[in-house]
Amino acid sequence: MLVLPALSDMTFPLRIPILLAISFVGGTVARAQPQAPPNVVVILCDDVGWGDLGCYGATKTKTPNLDRLAAEGMRFTDAHASAAVCTPTRFSLLTGGYSWRRDAVGLNKGVANGDSPLLIPVGTTTLPGIMKKAGYRTGAVGKWHLGFGTSTPDYNQDLSPGPLEIGFDEFFGFPATNDRMPTVYVRGHRVVGLDPTDPIRCTYDAKRAAAEGLGKWAAGRGRIGFMSGGKAAFWKDEDIADTFTREAVGFIERNKEKPFFLYFAPHDVHPPTIPHPRFLGSTGLGNRADMLSELDWSVGEVMKALERLDLAKNTLVIFSSDNGATPTNENDHLPNGPWRGKKSQLWEGGHREPFIARWPGHIAAGKTSDDLVCLVDLSATAAAVTGQKLAEGDAPDSFNLLPILSGDPKALKRDSLIMMSGKGDLAIRQGQWKYFPDLALANGWDAGPKKPNQPANPGLFDLATDPGEKRNVFKDRPEIAKRLASLLAQQQTARSTRPATP
């Protein structure tokens, strides 16, 4: 009798030629059937909190498609963005490294603007690059927010380097956020629908804007930054979700015959919260909650496309958010669930995220995991899924989640995690303990300026007994605080925190 090792004991290249079924017919063994490489879809939404989804306990918002995704896959309760704001998190997701390791505006403090150069150096090993190396067709649709070019981009010319130079074969999206200039879509290297007789001028420098007559009003409302021109290329806010969803589905349809990787980054539910009219008023909680319904619809359309094209069974879908929600209470709906804090803050509500993974036949349906995981872990996971070994220095802070997803009881799990506020301040988590070097900085963008020579006020919280981070036990457990302070300093100077792979 032929005995095969368990799937969980194999790397992906070994899984492809395994027997999917063994049957004895007339004393012979059925011929092995090859298994195709899985498609991978990563959906990263914007400003959605841990408590926004029904599968995470929300009762006033309705997210049936996301709830179904969780019911058919694995839901994580202790998953995190690497930062409490968007640009650093997106950098970490795509590179497998903490953003604060790179000295660049928008990566270690604040977020990028619409006139930022490309923040991922060309030549960096990236998540799409890992997939492309494995023979995948790679595409990015939605919010980019990681810059174009080598200096201030000129939106009237080729926007290169950009997504296509760091591993994506296709790109359609907008440059930064829906509340920032310029208010246009980009496909590949060019603005979509730009009238060359109405060139775009864009800056975030108030003095230059005043000198050149640039305004803060574009595509129907005020935005961050200053702009003139480009009117024929303006997006319509209420149509953004429809446009991005159509582009995501189109990418899947065009590439259904080959393995593909799709990074789908909806703008929902980032302000300005302007849902399409068919979702307006759908929740009775306000525009932001209505945009949650719009987001759920977008996810549902992607799921429908996978099913219609008979791709769902061989597609790994991962859903999460780039940071926590800004509001903490919307008519008794708690966007960040039971966690303290909000977007930009080091408290759990700023960076603890919904995280769902579905891969039929590989991830057991309906499972919940309390393992500590982070969006920075997707690069190492992608390498494992495609059977590749990361070189030293690649994805320096990324842990392979594939053993956890497949239910391997011997899975190597993340021991610690560093998270960053919107002002670039750090905290560290290890096991049940979370350490803040200075609680005066925990509120991120909402923290007031520190007084000169004001001493630090460290914080230590036991999330096992105090998930709401209400009781500072720094003075009660000095040995733990000292250990975590040392670990944070060590990891800040280390080139990598990723465990070595065989």
KATA-V73658 format. One record per helix or strand of 2 or more residues. SS is the DSSP state (A for helix, B for strand). FROM is the first residue (numbers start at 0). TO is the last residue. Records with the same first field share a line. If there is no record, write none. Layout:
# KATA-V73658
SS->FROM-TO ; FROM-TO
This chain:
# KATA-V73658
A->6-8 ; 11-15 ; 53-55 ; 63-70 ; 85-94 ; 98-100 ; 126-132 ; 162-164 ; 205-211 ; 230-232 ; 236-253 ; 286-307 ; 311-313 ; 347-350 ; 374-384 ; 401-404 ; 438-440 ; 443-445 ; 477-492
B->23-24 ; 27-28 ; 38-44 ; 73-79 ; 136-142 ; 169-173 ; 183-186 ; 189-190 ; 200-202 ; 214-217 ; 220-227 ; 259-264 ; 314-320 ; 351-357 ; 366-368 ; 372-373 ; 415-419 ; 425-429 ; 432-435 ; 458-461
